[in-house]
Amino acid sequence: MGMDTSKVTSKGQLLIPKHIRSKYGFNPGIKVIFEETDGGVIIKAMDQNYFRQFRGKFKSSIPIKEEWLQYKKEERELEERKIERINKENK
């Protein structure tokens, strides 16, 4: 386990080193969660593994697979709206 550094830009952006992105599934377009702890902040990819950790913790009539599919559908719809807006702005 090494230690890498990065610099926060004026826009609040942060470059995550490639080997860490690859290892932890920070793929382009993936949402992340920032978990505050007493020791600092933990950044986690909101992928299928993230949602699996909640399995059995909440009473729900919707199985985790269906929740994941619904989440991905909503993400896709948001991206399509962004693309439409960008296309309109560029015309």
N, CA, C and O atoms as a GROMACS GRO file, in nm:
protein
  364
    1MET      N    1   0.085  -0.116   0.000
    1MET     CA    2   0.000   0.000   0.000
    1MET      C    3   0.090   0.123   0.000
    1MET      O    4   0.163   0.149   0.096
    2GLY      N    5   0.084   0.200  -0.110
    2GLY     CA    6   0.167   0.317  -0.122
    2GLY      C    7   0.093   0.443  -0.082
    2GLY      O    8  -0.021   0.439  -0.035
    3MET      N    9   0.160   0.553  -0.102
    3MET     CA   10   0.098   0.682  -0.072
    3MET      C   11   0.116   0.771  -0.193
    3MET      O   12   0.227   0.794  -0.240
    4ASP      N   13   0.004   0.821  -0.243
    4ASP     CA   14   0.006   0.912  -0.357
    4ASP      C   15  -0.047   1.047  -0.313
    4ASP      O   16  -0.120   1.058  -0.214
    5THR      N   17  -0.011   1.149  -0.388
    5THR     CA   18  -0.065   1.281  -0.361
    5THR      C   19  -0.134   1.334  -0.486
    5THR      O   20  -0.109   1.288  -0.597
    6SER      N   21  -0.220   1.431  -0.466
    6SER     CA   22  -0.289   1.497  -0.575
    6SER      C   23  -0.322   1.637  -0.527
    6SER      O   24  -0.315   1.666  -0.407
    7LYS      N   25  -0.358   1.723  -0.618
    7LYS     CA   26  -0.386   1.862  -0.584
    7LYS      C   27  -0.530   1.894  -0.624
    7LYS      O   28  -0.574   1.860  -0.734
    8VAL      N   29  -0.603   1.960  -0.535
    8VAL     CA   30  -0.739   2.001  -0.564
    8VAL      C   31  -0.733   2.126  -0.652
    8VAL      O   32  -0.662   2.221  -0.619
    9THR      N   33  -0.807   2.126  -0.763
    9THR     CA   34  -0.807   2.241  -0.853
    9THR      C   35  -0.896   2.352  -0.798
    9THR      O   36  -0.967   2.332  -0.699
   10SER      N   37  -0.892   2.466  -0.862
   10SER     CA   38  -0.976   2.579  -0.819
   10SER      C   39  -1.125   2.546  -0.833
   10SER      O   40  -1.208   2.610  -0.769
   11LYS      N   41  -1.158   2.447  -0.916
   11LYS     CA   42  -1.298   2.404  -0.933
   11LYS      C   43  -1.334   2.291  -0.837
   11LYS      O   44  -1.445   2.237  -0.844
   12GLY      N   45  -1.244   2.254  -0.748
   12GLY     CA   46  -1.271   2.148  -0.652
   12GLY      C   47  -1.252   2.008  -0.708
   12GLY      O   48  -1.294   1.910  -0.646
   13GLN      N   49  -1.188   1.998  -0.823
   13GLN     CA   50  -1.165   1.867  -0.884
   13GLN      C   51  -1.035   1.806  -0.831
   13GLN      O   52  -0.944   1.877  -0.789
   14LEU      N   53  -1.030   1.674  -0.834
   14LEU     CA   54  -0.917   1.602  -0.781
   14LEU      C   55  -0.881   1.488  -0.876
   14LEU      O   56  -0.969   1.413  -0.918
   15LEU      N   57  -0.755   1.476  -0.911
   15LEU     CA   58  -0.710   1.368  -0.998
   15LEU      C   59  -0.677   1.246  -0.912
   15LEU      O   60  -0.593   1.253  -0.822
   16ILE      N   61  -0.743   1.136  -0.941
   16ILE     CA   62  -0.716   1.011  -0.869
   16ILE      C   63  -0.616   0.932  -0.953
   16ILE      O   64  -0.641   0.907  -1.071
   17PRO      N   65  -0.502   0.892  -0.895
   17PRO     CA   66  -0.400   0.818  -0.971
   17PRO      C   67  -0.458   0.696  -1.040
   17PRO      O   68  -0.546   0.628  -0.986
   18LYS      N   69  -0.408   0.667  -1.161
   18LYS     CA   70  -0.460   0.560  -1.246
   18LYS      C   71  -0.464   0.425  -1.175
   18LYS      O   72  -0.564   0.354  -1.185
   19HIS      N   73  -0.358   0.388  -1.104
   19HIS     CA   74  -0.357   0.255  -1.042
   19HIS      C   75  -0.466   0.244  -0.934
   19HIS      O   76  -0.520   0.136  -0.912
   20ILE      N   77  -0.499   0.354  -0.868
   20ILE     CA   78  -0.606   0.352  -0.768
   20ILE      C   79  -0.742   0.346  -0.837
   20ILE      O   80  -0.831   0.274  -0.792
   21ARG      N   81  -0.759   0.423  -0.946
   21ARG     CA   82  -0.885   0.417  -1.022
   21ARG      C   83  -0.910   0.275  -1.071
   21ARG      O   84  -1.021   0.224  -1.060
   22SER      N   85  -0.807   0.213  -1.124
   22SER     CA   86  -0.821   0.076  -1.175
   22SER      C   87  -0.853  -0.023  -1.064
   22SER      O   88  -0.943  -0.106  -1.078
   23LYS      N   89  -0.780  -0.015  -0.955
   23LYS     CA   90  -0.796  -0.110  -0.845
   23LYS      C   91  -0.933  -0.101  -0.780
   23LYS      O   92  -0.991  -0.204  -0.744
   24TYR      N   93  -0.987   0.021  -0.766
   24TYR     CA   94  -1.112   0.039  -0.691
   24TYR      C   95  -1.233   0.068  -0.779
   24TYR      O   96  -1.340   0.102  -0.726
   25GLY      N   97  -1.220   0.057  -0.909
   25GLY     CA   98  -1.334   0.069  -0.998
   25GLY      C   99  -1.386   0.210  -1.020
   25GLY      O  100  -1.505   0.230  -1.044
   26PHE      N  101  -1.296   0.309  -1.013
   26PHE     CA  102  -1.336   0.447  -1.042
   26PHE      C  103  -1.330   0.467  -1.193
   26PHE      O  104  -1.239   0.531  -1.245
   27ASN      N  105  -1.429   0.413  -1.262
   27ASN     CA  106  -1.435   0.423  -1.407
   27ASN      C  107  -1.502   0.553  -1.447
   27ASN      O  108  -1.577   0.611  -1.368
   28PRO      N  109  -1.477   0.601  -1.570
   28PRO     CA  110  -1.539   0.726  -1.614
   28PRO      C  111  -1.692   0.721  -1.598
   28PRO      O  112  -1.757   0.624  -1.636
   29GLY      N  113  -1.746   0.827  -1.542
   29GLY     CA  114  -1.891   0.838  -1.527
   29GLY      C  115  -1.948   0.776  -1.401
   29GLY      O  116  -2.067   0.795  -1.372
   30ILE      N  117  -1.868   0.703  -1.325
   30ILE     CA  118  -1.922   0.638  -1.205
   30ILE      C  119  -1.939   0.742  -1.095
   30ILE      O  120  -1.857   0.833  -1.080
   31LYS      N  121  -2.046   0.728  -1.018
   31LYS     CA  122  -2.068   0.817  -0.904
   31LYS      C  123  -1.986   0.764  -0.787
   31LYS      O  124  -1.962   0.644  -0.774
   32VAL      N  125  -1.943   0.856  -0.702
   32VAL     CA  126  -1.870   0.818  -0.582
   32VAL      C  127  -1.940   0.875  -0.461
   32VAL      O  128  -2.018   0.971  -0.470
   33ILE      N  129  -1.912   0.815  -0.347
   33ILE     CA  130  -1.966   0.863  -0.221
   33ILE      C  131  -1.849   0.905  -0.134
   33ILE      O  132  -1.744   0.840  -0.132
   34PHE      N  133  -1.868   1.015  -0.062
   34PHE     CA  134  -1.766   1.064   0.031
   34PHE      C  135  -1.816   1.034   0.172
   34PHE      O  136  -1.916   1.091   0.217
   35GLU      N  137  -1.747   0.945   0.241
   35GLU     CA  138  -1.787   0.903   0.375
   35GLU      C  139  -1.695   0.969   0.476
   35GLU      O  140  -1.574   0.943   0.479
   36GLU      N  141  -1.752   1.055   0.560
   36GLU     CA  142  -1.672   1.124   0.661
   36GLU      C  143  -1.650   1.032   0.781
   36GLU      O  144  -1.744   0.969   0.830
   37THR      N  145  -1.526   1.025   0.827
   37THR     CA  146  -1.491   0.947   0.946
   37THR      C  147  -1.410   1.037   1.039
   37THR      O  148  -1.371   1.147   1.000
   38ASP      N  149  -1.384   0.990   1.159
   38ASP     CA  150  -1.301   1.067   1.252
   38ASP      C  151  -1.160   1.086   1.198
   38ASP      O  152  -1.094   1.185   1.228
   39GLY      N  153  -1.114   0.990   1.116
   39GLY     CA  154  -0.979   0.994   1.063
   39GLY      C  155  -0.965   1.064   0.929
   39GLY      O  156  -0.853   1.081   0.881
   40GLY      N  157  -1.075   1.104   0.868
   40GLY     CA  158  -1.068   1.168   0.736
   40GLY      C  159  -1.188   1.129   0.651
   40GLY      O  160  -1.295   1.096   0.703
   41VAL      N  161  -1.168   1.134   0.521
   41VAL     CA  162  -1.276   1.106   0.426
   41VAL      C  163  -1.241   0.980   0.347
   41VAL      O  164  -1.127   0.964   0.301
   42ILE      N  165  -1.338   0.893   0.331
   42ILE     CA  166  -1.322   0.772   0.249
   42ILE      C  167  -1.404   0.793   0.123
   42ILE      O  168  -1.520   0.833   0.129
   43ILE      N  169  -1.342   0.767   0.008
   43ILE     CA  170  -1.411   0.780  -0.120
   43ILE      C  171  -1.439   0.638  -0.172
   43ILE      O  172  -1.347   0.557  -0.184
   44LYS      N  173  -1.566   0.611  -0.202
   44LYS     CA  174  -1.604   0.478  -0.251
   44LYS      C  175  -1.682   0.491  -0.382
   44LYS      O  176  -1.763   0.582  -0.398
   45ALA      N  177  -1.655   0.399  -0.474
   45ALA     CA  178  -1.732   0.394  -0.598
   45ALA      C  179  -1.871   0.340  -0.567
   45ALA      O  180  -1.886   0.242  -0.493
   46MET      N  181  -1.973   0.404  -0.622
   46MET     CA  182  -2.111   0.357  -0.602
   46MET      C  183  -2.143   0.257  -0.713
   46MET      O  184  -2.225   0.283  -0.801
   47ASP      N  185  -2.077   0.144  -0.705
   47ASP     CA  186  -2.100   0.038  -0.803
   47ASP      C  187  -2.185  -0.071  -0.740
   47ASP      O  188  -2.238  -0.054  -0.630
   48GLN      N  189  -2.199  -0.182  -0.808
   48GLN     CA  190  -2.283  -0.290  -0.758
   48GLN      C  191  -2.235  -0.341  -0.622
   48GLN      O  192  -2.316  -0.376  -0.536
   49ASN      N  193  -2.104  -0.345  -0.602
   49ASN     CA  194  -2.050  -0.390  -0.473
   49ASN      C  195  -2.090  -0.295  -0.360
   49ASN      O  196  -2.117  -0.339  -0.248
   50TYR      N  197  -2.095  -0.166  -0.390
   50TYR     CA  198  -2.136  -0.068  -0.289
   50TYR      C  199  -2.279  -0.098  -0.243
   50TYR      O  200  -2.307  -0.098  -0.123
   51PHE      N  201  -2.368  -0.122  -0.338
   51PHE     CA  202  -2.508  -0.147  -0.302
   51PHE      C  203  -2.527  -0.282  -0.234
   51PHE      O  204  -2.620  -0.299  -0.155
   52ARG      N  205  -2.439  -0.379  -0.263
   52ARG     CA  206  -2.448  -0.511  -0.199
   52ARG      C  207  -2.430  -0.504  -0.048
   52ARG      O  208  -2.486  -0.586   0.025
   53GLN      N  209  -2.353  -0.407   0.000
   53GLN     CA  210  -2.327  -0.398   0.144
   53GLN      C  211  -2.454  -0.372   0.223
   53GLN      O  212  -2.457  -0.395   0.344
   54PHE      N  213  -2.558  -0.324   0.157
   54PHE     CA  214  -2.683  -0.294   0.226
   54PHE      C  215  -2.782  -0.410   0.223
   54PHE      O  216  -2.889  -0.402   0.283
   55ARG      N  217  -2.745  -0.517   0.154
   55ARG     CA  218  -2.833  -0.632   0.143
   55ARG      C  219  -2.873  -0.683   0.281
   55ARG      O  220  -2.788  -0.715   0.364
   56GLY      N  221  -3.002  -0.691   0.304
   56GLY     CA  222  -3.054  -0.744   0.429
   56GLY      C  223  -3.061  -0.643   0.542
   56GLY      O  224  -3.112  -0.674   0.649
   57LYS      N  225  -3.009  -0.522   0.520
   57LYS     CA  226  -3.009  -0.422   0.627
   57LYS      C  227  -3.138  -0.340   0.632
   57LYS      O  228  -3.173  -0.283   0.735
   58PHE      N  229  -3.207  -0.335   0.521
   58PHE     CA  230  -3.330  -0.258   0.514
   58PHE      C  231  -3.443  -0.348   0.470
   58PHE      O  232  -3.424  -0.436   0.386
   59LYS      N  233  -3.559  -0.325   0.526
   59LYS     CA  234  -3.676  -0.400   0.481
   59LYS      C  235  -3.726  -0.334   0.354
   59LYS      O  236  -3.760  -0.216   0.354
   60SER      N  237  -3.730  -0.411   0.249
   60SER     CA  238  -3.774  -0.357   0.121
   60SER      C  239  -3.838  -0.467   0.040
   60SER      O  240  -3.801  -0.584   0.050
   61SER      N  241  -3.935  -0.429  -0.038
   61SER     CA  242  -3.998  -0.527  -0.125
   61SER      C  243  -3.924  -0.537  -0.257
   61SER      O  244  -3.955  -0.624  -0.339
   62ILE      N  245  -3.824  -0.448  -0.280
   62ILE     CA  246  -3.749  -0.449  -0.405
   62ILE      C  247  -3.614  -0.517  -0.382
   62ILE      O  248  -3.535  -0.469  -0.301
   63PRO      N  249  -3.586  -0.626  -0.451
   63PRO     CA  250  -3.455  -0.692  -0.438
   63PRO      C  251  -3.342  -0.600  -0.487
   63PRO      O  252  -3.364  -0.511  -0.569
   64ILE      N  253  -3.222  -0.621  -0.435
   64ILE     CA  254  -3.106  -0.537  -0.465
   64ILE      C  255  -3.080  -0.528  -0.615
   64ILE      O  256  -3.042  -0.421  -0.663
   65LYS      N  257  -3.098  -0.636  -0.689
   65LYS     CA  258  -3.072  -0.633  -0.833
   65LYS      C  259  -3.166  -0.534  -0.901
   65LYS      O  260  -3.124  -0.460  -0.989
   66GLU      N  261  -3.291  -0.533  -0.861
   66GLU     CA  262  -3.387  -0.440  -0.920
   66GLU      C  263  -3.354  -0.296  -0.881
   66GLU      O  264  -3.370  -0.206  -0.963
   67GLU      N  265  -3.308  -0.274  -0.758
   67GLU     CA  266  -3.267  -0.141  -0.716
   67GLU      C  267  -3.150  -0.092  -0.802
   67GLU      O  268  -3.147   0.023  -0.845
   68TRP      N  269  -3.054  -0.181  -0.825
   68TRP     CA  270  -2.938  -0.147  -0.906
   68TRP      C  271  -2.981  -0.113  -1.048
   68TRP      O  272  -2.933  -0.014  -1.105
   69LEU      N  273  -3.069  -0.192  -1.106
   69LEU     CA  274  -3.116  -0.165  -1.241
   69LEU      C  275  -3.191  -0.032  -1.248
   69LEU      O  276  -3.176   0.042  -1.345
   70GLN      N  277  -3.271  -0.002  -1.148
   70GLN     CA  278  -3.344   0.125  -1.142
   70GLN      C  279  -3.245   0.242  -1.132
   70GLN      O  280  -3.261   0.344  -1.199
   71TYR      N  281  -3.144   0.226  -1.048
   71TYR     CA  282  -3.041   0.330  -1.033
   71TYR      C  283  -2.972   0.355  -1.167
   71TYR      O  284  -2.952   0.471  -1.206
   72LYS      N  285  -2.934   0.249  -1.237
   72LYS     CA  286  -2.865   0.263  -1.366
   72LYS      C  287  -2.957   0.327  -1.470
   72LYS      O  288  -2.911   0.406  -1.552
   73LYS      N  289  -3.086   0.294  -1.467
   73LYS     CA  290  -3.182   0.353  -1.559
   73LYS      C  291  -3.191   0.504  -1.536
   73LYS      O  292  -3.190   0.582  -1.631
   74GLU      N  293  -3.200   0.545  -1.410
   74GLU     CA  294  -3.206   0.687  -1.376
   74GLU      C  295  -3.078   0.758  -1.419
   74GLU      O  296  -3.084   0.871  -1.470
   75GLU      N  297  -2.964   0.695  -1.399
   75GLU     CA  298  -2.836   0.754  -1.441
   75GLU      C  299  -2.832   0.773  -1.592
   75GLU      O  300  -2.787   0.877  -1.641
   76ARG      N  301  -2.879   0.673  -1.666
   76ARG     CA  302  -2.881   0.679  -1.812
   76ARG      C  303  -2.970   0.794  -1.859
   76ARG      O  304  -2.934   0.868  -1.950
   77GLU      N  305  -3.088   0.808  -1.796
   77GLU     CA  306  -3.180   0.915  -1.832
   77GLU      C  307  -3.119   1.052  -1.805
   77GLU      O  308  -3.134   1.144  -1.886
   78LEU      N  309  -3.050   1.067  -1.692
   78LEU     CA  310  -2.983   1.194  -1.661
   78LEU      C  311  -2.876   1.227  -1.766
   78LEU      O  312  -2.866   1.342  -1.811
   79GLU      N  313  -2.798   1.128  -1.805
   79GLU     CA  314  -2.694   1.149  -1.904
   79GLU      C  315  -2.753   1.186  -2.039
   79GLU      O  316  -2.700   1.272  -2.110
   80GLU      N  317  -2.864   1.122  -2.076
   80GLU     CA  318  -2.929   1.153  -2.204
   80GLU      C  319  -2.979   1.297  -2.204
   80GLU      O  320  -2.968   1.367  -2.305
   81ARG      N  321  -3.034   1.343  -2.090
   81ARG     CA  322  -3.081   1.482  -2.082
   81ARG      C  323  -2.964   1.579  -2.091
   81ARG      O  324  -2.976   1.684  -2.154
   82LYS      N  325  -2.851   1.545  -2.029
   82LYS     CA  326  -2.732   1.630  -2.038
   82LYS      C  327  -2.685   1.641  -2.182
   82LYS      O  328  -2.652   1.750  -2.230
   83ILE      N  329  -2.681   1.529  -2.251
   83ILE     CA  330  -2.636   1.527  -2.391
   83ILE      C  331  -2.730   1.611  -2.477
   83ILE      O  332  -2.684   1.688  -2.562
   84GLU      N  333  -2.860   1.597  -2.456
   84GLU     CA  334  -2.956   1.677  -2.532
   84GLU      C  335  -2.934   1.826  -2.508
   84GLU      O  336  -2.937   1.906  -2.602
   85ARG      N  337  -2.912   1.863  -2.381
   85ARG     CA  338  -2.891   2.004  -2.347
   85ARG      C  339  -2.763   2.056  -2.412
   85ARG      O  340  -2.762   2.168  -2.465
   86ILE      N  341  -2.657   1.978  -2.409
   86ILE     CA  342  -2.531   2.018  -2.469
   86ILE      C  343  -2.547   2.034  -2.620
   86ILE      O  344  -2.496   2.130  -2.678
   87ASN      N  345  -2.617   1.940  -2.682
   87ASN     CA  346  -2.640   1.947  -2.827
   87ASN      C  347  -2.718   2.072  -2.864
   87ASN      O  348  -2.689   2.136  -2.965
   88LYS      N  349  -2.818   2.108  -2.783
   88LYS     CA  350  -2.897   2.228  -2.808
   88LYS      C  351  -2.810   2.353  -2.795
   88LYS      O  352  -2.823   2.447  -2.874
   89GLU      N  353  -2.723   2.354  -2.694
   89GLU     CA  354  -2.636   2.469  -2.671
   89GLU      C  355  -2.533   2.487  -2.781
   89GLU      O  356  -2.492   2.599  -2.810
   90ASN      N  357  -2.491   2.377  -2.843
   90ASN     CA  358  -2.389   2.383  -2.947
   90ASN      C  359  -2.444   2.412  -3.086
   90ASN      O  360  -2.368   2.425  -3.181
   91LYS      N  361  -2.576   2.422  -3.099
   91LYS     CA  362  -2.635   2.450  -3.230
   91LYS      C  363  -2.642   2.596  -3.256
   91LYS      O  364  -2.689   2.638  -3.361
   0.00000   0.00000   0.00000
